[in-house]
């Protein structure tokens, strides 16, 4: 009980620090009148979209909660609502941080001309999202534990199953795990809605702006004459910030919940050991929250303006030329070291004097080794992602040079890079699973998943840094600020693109660990059939085939919806430019509001079906064909989704940065000998913006946009939602089935 109260206190302290950073952020100036006006349009557009989205989310949450309260266990509906509420609070607060931080980041670059001060404001804005994710996630999870009463240490057997009461039905399951699982499911449902709707909104606007603005009218990036550009700015806030926040919160919550589910089965006959096994992930997560606050604020304070006395005179002393990537890496390293230390001390304190099972091969050291395995695999997956998506490395550079050969070559090469990028991360994930399972059993696999996300506060802060910088660059371009401002924000944006790709890689890696743990928990939650029975084997394999096909169908729905919306927005934007030539001449302002409204309508119209598909699929399959079929469904969908998410995220990131490689003037023309060509003055000939190669790269980027920011980011939520739903309904599948 004391541990959970301490973790709640840490979460409350984080809320205070979050508010302080938000207040400090708002105290900075927004800049010129044009900057203030554009920032207000973005803020109002994002707020309106979220308000309209929740008109659909709230009734859906209430309906699902009522079903759980009536059918499974009366309190599980309330914990489902609590999970949805925590996720909603985090994403809305994170989005507000982004909509206030974007313009202030642009103004910091404008006023100071210093990279350090601009990094500081962008990271401060990102920290609003970063601190909200683990703070709200842990706060709600601890409340569920305390309300449920935890595990009774005086019981002879903690038990896995017991008779519980719904409003209309009685069923058999563990009340604590049921409530924890439905809490996680509430987080997942909000994350799915935000990712599907936000992804459709931002990518439809982005793709249409690129096609019409860049390829048709040769406009620069983020030109305010293109009305779709402003909708894209709003989309960055509702998807890349709000959607990402709810996505990572869902992943973060799913890991300790999966740990509790596994612990309740592995240590179900030993109440004392079960309590220890349940406490450890919360201490690790709470320590990770503190570590994140320490790491992120360390960089924020490091890059602040300092006034010192120099020869008796007050003099401003601050860092000027800093590498944004190195600063963000420093925040990660500080957080990682801190959480590793907390995890080690906690493992010794909790498991040091316990009668440990044989699966703990290294004694009390085992859970910490499993957590560190997850953390190391997180870093490894991140570095591999960077290798395939950063234009510092040969894969993206080769893709940029392929753009000189035309669009077909760009798309084909990008696909090859995406496919090639899958194997190494999968090997890392599988090896880490085997290693953590070897040292700490099934419990170790769940702990490794938490290790990957233990300092998620830092990860999300850095992830949100990217769209804030992207928006800042767009504001600088749209408000016609000095080109030097865009140079600073573009460097931040390029860094943010890579960190976003790394974050996506970590999310799918953690999803793989958590889903495997949830599937293991699912297997232990119902009475098994004979797996030597040929029909049972057929049922599992059939479910696996359907599960893989379901992922492809889900991918198709999201892609089709985004492309339809993008075409509609492109037509609307082109119509404005055609009917009012004064817009292109810069003498008239486009009708931003109509494009923003159109983007919102398209996103919200198409969000319900794909969002509830992950809820409905296991329910329908379970009641039709039973638990073994659902087991296959979970396994098949997980295998296909992990491959698909890595391919989508990495190929999309490569396409995006290949375009930026050209826009940065880094693509040089080659002569017939395959050497760098030079002009008459001996300078290398640059293939830059507006060229055929650049337009080919823009086409590649439009292909990658839907992959990395719509489909790829939704797949990890999809498989965890299916596994979570299946865990809550497994006892019913075993009793009520048609075939």
C-alpha positions in Angstrom: 0.0 0.0 0.0 2.8 2.4 1.0 4.6 2.0 -2.4 1.5 2.9 -4.3 0.9 6.0 -2.2 4.5 7.0 -2.8 4.1 6.6 -6.6 0.9 8.7 -6.4 2.9 11.4 -4.6 5.6 11.3 -7.3 2.8 11.7 -10.0 1.4 14.6 -8.1 4.8 16.2 -7.8 5.2 15.7 -11.5 1.9 17.5 -12.1 3.3 20.5 -10.2 6.5 20.5 -12.3 4.5 20.1 -15.5 2.4 23.2 -14.5 5.6 25.1 -13.7 7.1 24.3 -17.1 3.9 25.2 -18.8 3.7 28.6 -17.0 7.3 29.3 -17.8 6.7 28.5 -21.4 3.7 30.8 -21.6 5.7 33.6 -20.1 7.9 33.8 -23.2 6.8 36.2 -26.0 5.0 34.9 -29.1 6.7 37.4 -31.4 5.2 39.5 -34.2 1.5 40.2 -34.8 1.5 37.8 -37.7 3.0 35.1 -35.6 0.4 35.6 -32.8 -2.4 35.5 -35.3 -1.2 32.3 -36.9 -0.6 30.7 -33.6 -4.1 31.5 -32.5 -5.5 29.9 -35.7 -3.6 26.7 -35.0 -4.6 26.7 -31.3 -8.3 27.3 -32.1 -8.3 24.7 -34.9 -6.7 22.0 -32.7 -9.1 22.8 -29.9 -12.1 22.6 -32.1 -11.0 19.3 -33.6 -10.5 17.7 -30.2 -13.9 18.9 -29.0 -15.7 17.4 -32.1 -13.7 14.2 -31.8 -14.8 13.7 -28.2 -18.4 13.9 -29.2 -17.8 10.5 -30.7 -15.3 9.2 -28.1 -17.4 9.9 -25.0 -20.5 7.9 -26.1 -18.4 5.0 -27.3 -16.5 4.9 -24.0 -19.8 5.0 -22.0 -21.3 2.1 -24.1 -18.3 -0.1 -23.7 -18.1 0.7 -20.0 -21.7 -0.3 -19.5 -21.1 -3.6 -21.4 -18.2 -4.5 -19.1 -20.2 -3.5 -15.9 -23.2 -5.5 -16.9 -21.5 -8.6 -18.4 -18.2 -9.0 -16.5 -17.7 -7.1 -13.3 -19.5 -4.0 -12.1 -16.4 -1.9 -11.3 -14.6 -2.8 -14.5 -16.7 -0.3 -16.4 -15.6 2.4 -14.0 -12.0 1.5 -14.4 -12.4 1.5 -18.2 -13.7 5.1 -17.9 -10.8 6.0 -15.6 -8.3 4.8 -18.2 -10.0 6.7 -21.0 -10.1 9.8 -18.7 -6.4 9.6 -17.9 -5.4 9.2 -21.5 -7.7 12.1 -22.5 -6.2 14.4 -19.9 -2.7 13.6 -21.0 -3.3 14.1 -24.7 -5.2 17.4 -24.3 -2.6 18.9 -21.9 0.2 17.7 -24.2 -1.5 19.3 -27.2 -1.9 22.6 -25.4 1.8 22.5 -24.6 2.5 22.1 -28.3 0.2 24.8 -29.5 1.7 27.3 -27.1 5.3 26.1 -27.7 5.5 26.2 -31.5 5.3 30.0 -31.9 7.5 30.6 -28.9 10.2 28.3 -30.4 10.0 30.2 -33.6 10.3 33.5 -31.7 13.3 32.2 -29.7 15.1 31.5 -32.9 14.1 34.9 -34.3 15.1 37.0 -31.3 18.2 35.1 -30.0 19.5 33.5 -33.1 20.9 30.9 -30.7 20.4 27.2 -31.1 20.7 26.5 -27.4 17.8 28.9 -26.4 15.6 27.5 -29.2 16.3 23.9 -28.1 15.3 24.9 -24.6 11.9 26.3 -25.6 11.1 23.4 -27.9 12.1 20.8 -25.2 10.2 22.7 -22.5 7.1 22.5 -24.8 7.8 18.8 -25.3 8.2 18.2 -21.6 4.5 19.0 -21.1 3.6 15.9 -23.1 6.5 13.9 -21.7 5.7 14.4 -18.1 1.9 14.0 -18.6 2.2 10.5 -20.1 3.8 8.5 -17.1 2.2 10.8 -14.5 -1.4 10.3 -15.6 -0.8 6.7 -16.5 0.7 5.8 -13.1 -1.7 7.9 -11.1 -4.7 6.1 -12.6 -3.1 2.6 -12.3 -2.3 3.2 -8.6 -5.8 4.4 -7.9 -7.2 1.1 -9.5 -4.9 -0.9 -7.2 -5.8 1.0 -4.1 -9.6 0.9 -4.9 -9.4 -2.9 -5.6 -7.5 -3.5 -2.3 -4.5 -5.1 -4.0 -3.6 -8.6 -3.0 -4.4 -10.0 0.5 -1.0 -11.1 2.0 -2.7 -13.2 4.7 -4.5 -15.4 2.1 -3.3 -18.9 1.7 -3.6 -18.6 -2.0 -3.9 -15.4 -4.0 -5.7 -17.4 -6.6 -6.1 -16.6 -10.3 -9.9 -16.9 -10.6 -12.8 -16.1 -8.4 -16.5 -15.5 -8.7 -17.3 -11.9 -9.4 -20.5 -10.1 -10.1 -21.6 -7.9 -13.0 -24.9 -6.0 -12.9 -26.6 -8.8 -14.9 -24.2 -11.7 -15.0 -21.8 -13.6 -12.7 -18.5 -14.7 -14.2 -15.2 -16.2 -13.0 -12.0 -14.1 -13.1 -9.6 -12.2 -10.9 -11.2 -8.8 -9.9 -7.9 -7.0 -9.6 -6.6 -8.1 -13.0 -10.0 -7.5 -14.6 -10.0 -3.9 -13.3 -6.3 -3.3 -14.3 -7.0 -4.7 -17.7 -10.0 -2.6 -18.4 -8.2 0.4 -17.2 -5.5 -0.3 -19.8 -8.2 -0.9 -22.4 -9.7 2.5 -21.7 -6.3 4.1 -22.4 -6.1 2.0 -25.6 -9.4 3.0 -27.0 -8.7 6.7 -26.7 -5.3 6.2 -28.2 -6.8 4.4 -31.2 -9.3 7.1 -31.8 -6.6 9.8 -31.6 -4.2 8.0 -33.9 -6.8 7.1 -36.5 -8.5 10.5 -36.6 -5.4 12.6 -36.0 -3.4 10.7 -38.5 -6.1 11.1 -41.2 -6.3 14.8 -40.5 -2.7 15.7 -40.6 -1.6 13.4 -43.4 -4.5 14.4 -45.7 -3.5 18.0 -45.1 0.2 17.4 -45.5 -0.1 15.2 -48.7 -2.5 17.7 -50.4 -0.3 20.6 -49.5 2.8 18.9 -50.9 1.1 17.8 -54.1 -0.6 21.1 -54.9 1.9 23.5 -53.3 5.2 22.0 -54.1 4.7 19.9 -57.2 2.1 22.0 -59.0 3.0 25.6 -58.0 6.6 25.2 -56.9 5.9 26.8 -53.5 8.4 26.5 -50.7 7.7 24.3 -47.7 4.9 25.7 -45.4 4.0 28.6 -47.7 1.0 30.3 -46.2 -0.5 30.9 -49.7 -1.3 27.2 -49.7 -4.4 27.0 -47.4 -3.8 23.3 -46.7 -0.6 24.2 -45.0 -2.3 25.7 -42.0 -4.5 22.6 -41.7 -1.2 20.6 -41.6 0.1 22.7 -38.8 -3.0 21.9 -36.8 -2.6 18.2 -37.8 0.9 18.2 -36.3 -0.6 19.1 -33.0 -3.6 16.7 -33.0 -1.7 13.7 -34.2 2.1 14.0 -33.7 1.5 15.5 -30.2 -2.0 14.5 -28.9 -2.1 11.2 -30.8 1.5 10.3 -29.8 0.8 11.1 -26.2 -2.2 8.9 -25.9 -0.3 6.2 -27.9 2.7 6.1 -25.6 0.5 6.4 -22.5 -1.4 3.3 -23.7 1.9 1.4 -24.3 3.3 2.5 -20.9 0.1 1.4 -19.0 -0.1 -1.9 -20.8 3.4 -3.0 -19.6 2.8 -3.0 -15.8 -0.7 -4.4 -16.4 0.8 -7.2 -18.4 3.3 -7.8 -15.6 0.5 -8.0 -13.0 -1.5 -10.4 -15.3 1.6 -12.7 -15.6 2.5 -12.4 -11.9 -1.1 -13.4 -10.9 -0.7 -16.6 -12.8 2.9 -17.5 -12.1 2.8 -16.6 -8.4 -0.9 -17.2 -7.9 -0.3 -19.7 -5.0 2.1 -17.4 -3.1 0.4 -14.2 -2.0 3.6 -12.7 -0.6 5.6 -13.3 -3.8 2.7 -12.0 -5.9 2.7 -8.7 -4.0 6.5 -8.3 -4.5 6.1 -9.1 -8.2 3.3 -6.6 -8.6 5.1 -3.9 -6.6 8.4 -4.0 -8.5 7.1 -2.7 -11.9 5.4 0.2 -10.1 8.6 1.2 -8.4 10.5 0.9 -11.7 7.9 3.0 -13.5 7.8 5.6 -10.6 11.6 5.7 -10.6 11.5 6.1 -14.4 9.2 9.1 -14.0 11.6 10.8 -11.6 14.5 9.9 -13.9 12.6 11.5 -16.9 12.0 14.7 -14.9 15.6 14.8 -14.0 17.0 14.2 -17.5 14.7 16.6 -19.3 14.9 19.4 -16.9 18.7 19.0 -16.8 18.8 20.0 -20.5 16.2 22.7 -20.1 18.3 24.3 -17.3 21.5 23.7 -19.1 20.4 25.8 -22.1 18.8 28.7 -20.2 20.0 32.3 -20.4 22.5 33.0 -17.6 23.6 36.4 -16.3 27.0 36.5 -14.6 29.3 39.2 -13.3 32.3 39.5 -15.7 34.8 42.2 -14.7 32.1 43.8 -12.5 29.6 44.0 -15.3 26.4 41.9 -15.6 26.9 39.9 -18.8 24.7 37.3 -20.5 26.5 34.0 -20.7 24.8 31.1 -22.5 25.6 28.3 -24.9 25.2 29.3 -28.5 26.3 26.6 -30.9 24.9 23.2 -29.6 24.0 20.1 -31.5 20.3 19.4 -30.9 20.8 15.7 -31.3 23.5 15.6 -28.6 21.4 17.6 -26.2 18.5 15.2 -26.6 20.8 12.2 -26.3 22.1 13.7 -23.1 18.6 13.8 -21.6 18.2 10.2 -22.5 21.5 9.1 -21.0 20.8 10.9 -17.7 17.3 9.3 -17.5 18.6 5.9 -18.4 21.3 5.9 -15.8 19.0 7.1 -13.1 16.3 4.5 -13.8 18.8 1.7 -13.9 20.1 2.7 -10.5 16.5 2.8 -9.1 15.7 -0.5 -10.6 18.8 -2.2 -9.1 18.2 -0.8 -5.6 14.5 -1.8 -5.8 15.2 -5.3 -7.0 17.6 -5.8 -4.0 15.2 -4.3 -1.5 12.1 -6.3 -2.7 13.5 -9.7 -3.8 16.7 -9.8 -1.7 15.3 -11.8 1.2 12.4 -13.5 -0.6 12.0 -17.2 -1.3 12.4 -17.0 -5.1 11.2 -19.5 -7.7 13.6 -21.5 -9.9 12.8 -19.2 -12.8 14.8 -16.4 -11.2 18.1 -17.9 -12.4 20.2 -15.0 -11.0 18.3 -14.6 -7.8 17.1 -11.1 -6.8 19.2 -9.8 -9.6 17.0 -11.4 -12.3 14.2 -8.8 -12.5 16.7 -6.0 -12.9 18.6 -7.9 -15.6 15.3 -8.4 -17.5 14.5 -4.7 -17.2 17.9 -3.8 -18.4 17.6 -6.2 -21.3 14.5 -4.3 -22.4 16.2 -1.0 -21.9 19.3 -2.1 -24.0 17.0 -3.5 -26.7 15.2 -0.2 -26.7 18.5 1.7 -27.4 19.5 -0.9 -30.0 16.2 -0.7 -31.9 16.5 3.1 -31.7 20.0 3.1 -33.2 18.9 0.7 -35.9 16.0 2.9 -36.7 18.3 5.9 -36.9 20.5 4.0 -39.3 17.7 3.5 -41.8 15.9 6.9 -41.4 18.5 9.6 -40.8 20.1 11.3 -43.8 23.4 11.1 -42.0 23.6 7.5 -43.2 23.9 5.8 -46.6 20.4 4.4 -46.8 18.6 7.7 -46.9 21.4 9.3 -49.0 21.1 6.5 -51.6 17.3 7.1 -51.7 17.9 10.8 -52.3 20.3 10.1 -55.2 17.7 7.6 -56.6 15.3 10.6 -56.9 17.3 11.8 -59.9 16.0 8.7 -61.7 12.3 9.4 -61.2 9.4 8.7 -58.9 9.2 4.9 -59.6 12.8 4.4 -58.6 12.2 6.5 -55.4 9.2 4.4 -54.3 10.8 1.1 -55.2 14.1 2.0 -53.4 12.1 3.2 -50.3 10.2 0.0 -50.2 13.5 -1.9 -50.3 14.9 0.1 -47.4 11.8 -0.4 -45.4 11.9 -4.2 -45.9 15.6 -4.4 -45.2 15.1 -2.5 -42.0 12.8 -5.1 -40.4 15.1 -8.0 -39.8 17.7 -6.5 -37.4 15.2 -4.9 -35.0 13.1 -8.1 -35.0 16.3 -10.1 -34.1 17.0 -7.7 -31.3 13.4 -8.0 -29.9 13.3 -11.8 -30.1 16.8 -12.2 -28.6 15.8 -9.9 -25.8 12.6 -11.9 -25.2 14.6 -15.1 -25.0 17.2 -13.6 -22.7 14.8 -12.0 -20.3 12.7 -15.2 -20.2 15.7 -17.3 -19.6 16.8 -15.3 -16.6 13.4 -14.5 -15.1 10.8 -16.6 -16.7 7.5 -15.3 -18.2 7.6 -12.6 -15.6 10.9 -11.4 -17.0 9.4 -10.8 -20.5 6.8 -8.5 -19.1 9.4 -6.7 -17.0 11.6 -6.3 -20.1 8.6 -4.5 -21.8 8.5 -2.1 -19.0 12.3 -1.6 -19.2 11.8 -0.4 -22.8 9.4 2.3 -21.6 10.7 2.9 -18.1 11.8 6.5 -18.9 8.9 7.1 -21.3 8.7 10.7 -20.0 12.0 11.5 -21.6 11.1 9.6 -24.8 7.8 11.5 -25.3 9.4 14.8 -24.4 12.0 14.3 -27.2 9.3 12.9 -29.5 7.1 16.0 -29.0 10.1 18.2 -29.6 9.9 17.2 -33.3 6.4 18.5 -34.2 7.0 21.6 -32.1 10.1 22.3 -34.1 8.2 21.4 -37.4 5.4 23.8 -36.5 8.0 26.5 -35.5 9.6 26.2 -38.9 6.2 26.5 -40.6 5.3 29.6 -38.6 8.7 31.1 -39.6 8.0 30.4 -43.3 4.4 31.5 -43.2 5.2 34.7 -41.4 8.1 35.6 -43.6 10.7 35.7 -40.9 14.5 36.0 -41.6 15.8 32.9 -43.4 18.2 32.3 -40.6 15.3 31.5 -38.3 14.2 28.7 -40.7 17.8 27.4 -40.7 17.7 26.9 -36.9 14.2 25.4 -36.9 15.0 23.1 -39.9 17.9 21.6 -38.0 15.6 21.0 -35.0 13.0 19.5 -37.3 15.5 17.1 -38.9 16.6 16.0 -35.5 12.9 15.6 -34.5 12.2 13.5 -37.6 14.9 11.0 -36.5 13.8 11.0 -32.8 10.2 10.5 -33.9 11.2 7.4 -36.0 13.2 6.1 -33.0 10.1 6.6 -30.8 8.0 4.7 -33.2 10.5 1.8 -33.2 10.5 1.8 -29.4 6.7 1.8 -29.3 6.4 -1.3 -31.6 9.3 -3.0 -29.7 7.5 -2.5 -26.4 4.2 -3.5 -28.0 5.9 -6.8 -29.1 7.0 -7.6 -25.5 3.7 -6.5 -24.0 1.6 -8.4 -26.5 3.6 -11.6 -26.0 3.1 -11.2 -22.2 -0.6 -10.6 -22.7 -0.9 -13.6 -25.0 0.8 -15.8 -22.3 -1.6 -14.4 -19.8 -4.5 -15.2 -22.1 -3.4 -18.8 -22.4 -3.5 -19.1 -18.6 -6.9 -17.5 -18.2 -9.2 -20.3 -19.6 -9.5 -24.1 -19.4 -7.4 -25.5 -22.2 -8.4 -27.9 -24.9 -6.2 -30.8 -26.0 -3.6 -29.3 -28.3 -3.0 -32.7 -29.8 -6.5 -32.6 -31.2 -6.3 -31.9 -35.0 -9.3 -29.6 -34.9 -7.8 -27.5 -32.1 -4.6 -27.1 -34.2 -6.8 -26.2 -37.2 -8.6 -23.6 -35.1 -5.3 -22.0 -33.9 -3.8 -21.9 -37.4 -7.1 -20.6 -38.9 -7.1 -17.9 -36.3 -3.5 -17.0 -37.2 -4.3 -16.7 -40.9 -7.3 -14.5 -40.2 -5.3 -12.4 -37.7 -2.6 -11.6 -40.4 -5.3 -10.8 -43.0 -7.1 -8.6 -40.4 -3.9 -6.4 -40.1 -3.8 -6.0 -43.9 -7.4 -5.1 -44.0 -7.0 -2.5 -41.2 -4.0 -1.1 -43.1 -6.1 -0.8 -46.2 -8.9 1.0 -44.4 -6.6 3.6 -42.9 -4.7 4.1 -46.2 -7.9 4.5 -48.3 -9.5 6.9 -45.9 -6.4 9.1 -45.8 -6.0 9.1 -49.6 -9.7 10.0 -50.1 -9.4 12.9 -47.7 -6.1 14.1 -49.2 -7.6 14.1 -52.7 -10.6 16.1 -51.5 -8.4 18.6 -49.7 -6.1 18.9 -52.8 -9.0 19.7 -55.0 -10.4 22.3 -52.5 -7.0 24.0 -52.2 -6.4 24.0 -55.9 -9.8 25.5 -56.5 -9.1 28.4 -54.2 -5.8 29.2 -56.0 -7.5 28.9 -59.4 -10.5 31.0 -58.6 -8.5 33.7 -56.8 -5.2 34.5 -58.5 -4.5 37.2 -55.9 -3.7 34.4 -53.4 -0.7 33.3 -55.4 0.4 36.9 -55.8 0.3 37.3 -52.0 -2.3 40.0 -52.2 -5.2 38.0 -50.7 -5.5 35.6 -47.8 -6.7 32.0 -48.5 -9.8 30.7 -46.8 -8.1 28.7 -44.1 -11.2 28.0 -42.2 -13.0 26.0 -45.0 -10.0 23.8 -45.4 -9.6 23.2 -41.7 -13.3 22.3 -41.5 -13.0 20.0 -44.4 -10.0 18.2 -43.0 -11.8 17.7 -39.6 -15.0 16.4 -41.3 -13.1 13.8 -43.3 -11.0 12.6 -40.3 -14.0 12.3 -38.0 -16.3 10.7 -40.6 -13.8 7.8 -41.1 -12.6 7.3 -37.5 -15.2 5.1 -35.8 -15.0 1.8 -37.9 -11.2 1.2 -37.8 -11.1 2.4 -34.1 -13.6 -0.2 -32.9 -12.4 -3.0 -35.2 -9.7 -4.1 -32.7 -12.5 -4.4 -30.0 -14.9 -6.2 -32.2 -12.7 -8.8 -33.9 -11.7 -10.9 -30.9 -15.2 -10.7 -29.5 -16.8 -11.9 -32.7 -14.2 -14.6 -33.3 -14.3 -15.7 -29.6 -18.0 -16.3 -29.4 -18.1 -17.9 -32.8 -15.1 -20.2 -32.7 -13.8 -20.2 -29.1 -10.6 -19.3 -27.2 -8.2 -21.4 -29.3 -9.2 -19.5 -32.5 -8.7 -16.2 -30.7 -5.2 -17.4 -29.6 -4.3 -17.9 -33.2 -5.9 -14.6 -34.1 -3.6 -12.8 -31.6 -0.5 -14.6 -32.7 -1.0 -14.1 -36.4 -1.9 -10.4 -36.0 1.1 -9.8 -33.8 3.6 -11.3 -36.2 2.2 -9.4 -39.2 1.7 -6.1 -37.3 5.3 -6.0 -35.9 6.7 -6.5 -39.4 4.3 -4.0 -40.8 4.8 -1.3 -38.2 8.6 -1.5 -38.6 8.4 -1.4 -42.4 5.8 1.4 -42.4 7.7 3.6 -39.9 11.2 3.1 -41.3 10.3 3.4 -45.0 8.2 6.5 -44.2 11.0 8.1 -42.2 13.5 7.4 -45.0 11.2 9.0 -47.6 10.7 12.1 -45.5 14.4 12.6 -44.8 15.4 11.9 -48.4 13.2 14.9 -49.3 14.8 17.0 -46.6 18.3 15.9 -47.7 17.5 17.5 -51.1 15.8 20.6 -49.6 18.9 21.1 -47.5 21.0 21.4 -50.6 23.0 18.3 -49.9 22.3 16.4 -53.1 25.1 16.9 -55.6 24.9 16.2 -59.3 27.1 13.4 -60.6 28.9 13.4 -64.0 29.2 10.5 -66.5 32.1 9.0 -64.6 30.1 8.8 -61.4 32.0 11.7 -59.8 30.7 14.9 -58.3 30.0 17.4 -61.2 31.3 21.0 -60.9 30.3 24.2 -62.6 32.6 26.6 -64.5 33.8 28.1 -61.2 34.7 24.7 -59.7 31.7 24.5 -57.3 29.7 21.4 -56.9 26.4 21.5 -58.7 23.5 21.2 -56.3 20.2 19.5 -57.1 17.8 21.4 -54.9 14.2 22.5 -54.5 12.0 22.7 -57.5 14.0 20.2 -59.6 12.6 17.0 -61.0 14.5 15.0 -58.4 13.0 17.1 -55.6 9.5 16.5 -57.0 10.2 12.8 -57.2 11.3 12.9 -53.5 8.1 14.8 -52.6 6.1 12.0 -54.2 8.0 9.5 -52.1 7.3 11.6 -49.0 3.6 11.5 -49.8 3.7 7.7 -50.0 5.6 7.6 -46.7 3.4 10.0 -44.9 0.4 7.6 -44.6 2.8 4.8 -43.7 4.6 6.3 -40.8 2.0 8.7 -39.3 -1.2 6.8 -39.9 -0.8 3.1 -40.3 2.5 2.2 -38.6 1.6 4.1 -35.4 -1.8 2.5 -35.1 -0.7 -1.1 -35.5 1.0 -1.4 -32.1 -2.2 -0.1 -30.5 -4.3 -2.5 -32.6 -2.5 -5.7 -31.4 -2.5 -4.6 -27.7 -6.2 -3.8 -27.8 -7.0 -7.2 -29.2 -4.9 -8.9 -26.6 -6.3 -6.9 -23.8 -9.9 -7.4 -24.8 -9.3 -11.2 -25.2 -7.8 -11.3 -21.7 -11.0 -9.8 -20.2 -13.4 -12.1 -22.1 -11.5 -15.4 -22.2 -13.6 -17.1 -19.6 -16.8 -16.3 -21.6 -15.2 -17.6 -24.8 -14.6 -20.9 -23.1 -18.3 -21.1 -22.0 -20.3 -19.5 -24.8 -19.2 -20.4 -28.3 -21.2 -21.2 -31.4 -18.8 -23.8 -32.9 
